Amino acid sequence: MKLYANEISSATSRVRIALALKGLPVQTHAVTILGDDAQNRQADYLRVNPQGLVPALLTDNGVLITQSLAIVEYLDDRFPEPPLLPADPEDRAFSRSVALAIASEIHALLPPRVAAYLRTVPGMDADGVANWNRHWLTEGLTAIETLIAGRRTGQYVAGDAPSVADIFLFPQAVGAQRAGLELGRWPHIAEIVDALGALPAFYANLQVPRR
Ligand SMILES: N[C@@H](CCC(=O)N[C@@H](CS)C(=O)NCC(=O)O)C(=O)O
């Protein structure tokens, strides 16, 4: 398998963590995503992924899969051990809800293309963009903390095994810390991030801070 990836991408980290939890090897193809000459906006990469986003996974069968949740679920379907979704249908739905609350309602407002556009808005400067990021991280993580508090049954988001919810939560929560937010204000999230951080798959496959 080949993973189109970027080292500062938290969406890429989700796939790397899933691969590590399953012990799967992958060939990495690095794609730059910052600056005017970023490779993700160029024709060569748009032919691979018309959305111009990483991650994207080329399977052993030569099929390209885009969107990190689809990639993680594909890996789980194809390589079922250890499972990345709980067995109970309602717990599975909850795990996916948390993953989507991160991917769709937080992360989608923060990537480089959004920051680049914001910087063109009159009156917006680097501090304004940083405030924008902290605002959506705070609003999103506060809602997720309440969701988790209402349903938590184990040491992770959806039980006692890491699931897609944890795979999506960890990179976003550590990213929030790096953006200057204290995780302690969200006690369940802080505790889960601590527990996940003790597992080898998590910090080792995290995005590096943006330079
Ligand atoms: N919903 C997508 C999000 C992918 C995404 O936004 N990736 C970012 C890096 S974390 C990216 O490629 N950004 C390029 C850009 O914003 O120009 C997923 O879950 O895979």
PDBQT file of the ligand as one rigid body, heavy atoms in Angstrom, charges set to zero:
ROOT
HETATM    1  N1  LIG A 301     -11.691  15.330   5.640  1.00  0.00    +0.000 N 
HETATM    2  C1  LIG A 301     -10.362  15.056   5.155  1.00  0.00    +0.000 C 
HETATM    3  C2  LIG A 301      -9.463  16.210   5.522  1.00  0.00    +0.000 C 
HETATM    4  C3  LIG A 301      -8.121  16.133   4.851  1.00  0.00    +0.000 C 
HETATM    5  C4  LIG A 301      -7.357  17.436   5.027  1.00  0.00    +0.000 C 
HETATM    6  O1  LIG A 301      -7.924  18.543   5.182  1.00  0.00    +0.000 OA
HETATM    7  N2  LIG A 301      -6.036  17.307   4.988  1.00  0.00    +0.000 N 
HETATM    8  C5  LIG A 301      -5.212  18.478   5.111  1.00  0.00    +0.000 C 
HETATM    9  C6  LIG A 301      -3.979  18.176   5.950  1.00  0.00    +0.000 C 
HETATM   10  S1  LIG A 301      -4.411  17.765   7.617  1.00  0.00    +0.000 SA
HETATM   11  C7  LIG A 301      -4.767  18.918   3.756  1.00  0.00    +0.000 C 
HETATM   12  O2  LIG A 301      -4.450  18.107   2.897  1.00  0.00    +0.000 OA
HETATM   13  N3  LIG A 301      -4.770  20.222   3.555  1.00  0.00    +0.000 N 
HETATM   14  C8  LIG A 301      -4.333  20.826   2.361  1.00  0.00    +0.000 C 
HETATM   15  C9  LIG A 301      -4.839  22.232   2.267  1.00  0.00    +0.000 C 
HETATM   16  O3  LIG A 301      -5.540  22.655   3.171  1.00  0.00    +0.000 OA
HETATM   17  O4  LIG A 301      -4.504  22.878   1.280  1.00  0.00    +0.000 OA
HETATM   18  C10 LIG A 301      -9.857  13.742   5.765  1.00  0.00    +0.000 C 
HETATM   19  O5  LIG A 301     -10.342  13.380   6.838  1.00  0.00    +0.000 OA
HETATM   20  O6  LIG A 301      -9.023  13.072   5.149  1.00  0.00    +0.000 OA
ENDROOT
TORSDOF 0
